[in-house]
Amino acid sequence: MADYNAWQDREPVLAEAARLTAEDRMEVYADARTNHARIAALWSPILGVEVTPEQAALCMIQVKVSRLIQTPDHRDSVVDIAGYANVYAEIVARVE
């Protein structure tokens, strides 16, 4: 099992994820919906089905989960999951 004690001196996971998803996101990737719509548009022909921005964000979370299965103590993947959850929430909020 992962040694989560090694993370004690670091920024809390959710705070770090929030900072990373807010910092320069628009400049670097565009807003969450635009970026994930672009990802979805690229994945759709490969998968042979229409992929939505919401699904793209959920799939990115699953990529990070897959990595944690191999390396459960990889903190960056945990932070990324929290970040993608935040991105997913932003995308869904813009749909409603």
Secondary structure by P-SEA (a helix, b strand, c coil): ccccccccccccaaaaaaaaaacccccccccaaaaaaaaaaaacccccccccaaaaaaaaaaaaaaaaaacccaaaaaaaaaaaaaaaaaaaaaac
